[in-house]
Structures are given as structure tokens and as C-alpha cells.
Amino acid sequence: MDLSGSLGRHFGSIGVALNEHAIRLSVAQASRRTVTGPSARRAEHCLDMLCRALNVPDRLKITIDSAIPEHVGLGSGTQMSLAIGSALNACYGLGLSVRDIASVLDRGLRSGIGIGVFERGGLVVDGGRGEHTVTPPLLVRMAVPSDWRFILAFDKRGQGLHGVQEVQAFDRLPPFPQEEAARLCYLLLMQALPAVAENDIVRFGEVIIRLQRSVGEHFAPAQGGVFTSPEVAEAMHWLAERGAVAIGQTSWGPTGFCALDGPDFAETLTREARVKFAHYNTLSFLTASARNTGGDVLID
């Protein structure tokens, strides 16, 4: 919401936890360390950092059953870090909170959404970063209405900016107008959040579109346009013409998203989109539901 930092706090963001893309893994004591499954290399890196920082042995067997696609705007790095950290916390009885784990791995340096949704799920708003922030504070957590659905549009050819490239992009961007940041915050507080509470997806969608357009135009010099992928942009325009709302891009993309009221409507539109854009061979579409609970840690 605020890339200007004119009041002493930077960023601030809004996001939703989803069910359909998730990290599921198990951790067990072992004679030596093994990590298998999708995104195993990232998991090994997280394990190295956590075991050194927490001073615990790494003789563990980690089996990853499913992982979130990396660098497509779905928060895969934060969720993997918190999942492995939570497993180590349970395995060794460390008594750490989710935010303790996040701070060890320097998660939440910009957005606090990944931390917030792992903690509690639902729709969350974080307060950005101030001078003494360790992890962005969670300001709002709301349950998403049960009939709301989201369509995600993936472009398998590319990845959004991340790592060093993301840092460099932020450094090169021009100042964000203070007046626009103020307007976005006002619209979020006085229109979008009340719309969630009153199950008004159209009004909610209007604010998200405004926020996404404003931030997308600001990011355009770094990502090539309001959307990273022109094909995703075309698909989002087509979906909007057919009644989808809250059109936007997740983080640096290239994944696009929109919201709809009703699972049947969402599934129908998803099927139609697959047929409409099959000629690209690069786009795929998924209907997703909101997850109104945080991450689960089960001890066997």
C-alpha cells in the first residue's frame, strides 16, 4: 500500500491464504540427513540455516509430498521456511513462535503476508516495516466468505523478480506518490475490508483493481508492464469481461489472479479459459479456494 515510506513505514500489504497450492512435508529423526521431494534444494538451504541458527542437529529425514511453485508470486520461499522451521520446532521442542522462526530466516523483509497466512490463514493485512520492525505486524485478519473463489493464471515460461534482482528493482524505482499511498490505504480500510465483512465481492474487487493498477504501473519499468506476462494480462482482461473481479498479479508475477462469487461459476470460467487460451501452450488456469486456518503441525 505504501512504497513511499513518507510516514516512516514502508510497504504494507494485503493477501489471502489458498488451499490448492501448499507445502506438505514430514520430518523424522534419522542416522543421516536426507531431503527428498519437490523443491528439495530450497528445503536443504532452509534446513542448513535453521539448524545453524537454532543449534540443533540436522540428522533428519525430510520427505516433501508437495510444494508451492517457486518464484511465481505465491510465497513459496516463506512457506517452505516456516514449514521446515515449525517441524524442527516440534521435533526438538524448542517452544518457538511462527514469528521467531521467520526472524531467524529474515523472512518478512518486505511483505508480511506469508507470515500472517501461515499463522492464521484467511485474508490478512500487514503494517509494513518501520525503523524497529522485526517482522511486519499483522493488523487485520478476516475470514474470507466461503463461496468466494479465485482463478489463478500461470505462465510457465517465466518467473517474477526475486533475490538480488528484486532488491535492485526496488532501488531503481522512482518515489511512490504519497497521495496515492494515502488513497490506497483509505480505500482498503473504508471499502475493501468492510466489503469482505459484508460479503460484497464486487466492491472488494473494485478496490483490489485500483490497488493492483496503481502498484503495477509503478512496477512497470522493472517488469515490462502492469503485468509481467502479456499473455496473462490478456487472460485477465478476458476473465474480467465475463464477470471476474479483483483482477491483479501476485507480487512480481507472472501469475495473475481474479475473484469470483460461487464455486460453480469459477469452475465454469476456468474450463472456458483453458479452451480459449489453449493455443498459447504456456498458460494454465486453476480454481482456488481461500484457507481460513493457518498451517497445521501434526506430531505422530
Secondary structure, 3 states (H helix, E strand, C coil): CECCCCCCCEECEEEECECCCCCEEEEEECCCCEEECCCHHHHHHHHHHHHHHHCCCCCEEEEEEECCCCCCCCCHHHHHHHHHHHHHHHHHCCCCCHHHHHHHCCCCCCCCHHHHHHHHCCEEEECCECCCCCCCCEEEEECCCCCEEEEEEEECCCCCCCCHHHHHHHHHCCCCCHHHHHHHHHHHHHHHHHHHHCCCHHHHHHHHHHHHHHHHHHHHHHHCCCCCCHHHHHHHHHHHHCCCEEEEECCCCCCEEEEEECHHHHHHHHHHHHHHCHHHCCEEEEEEEECCCCCCCCCC
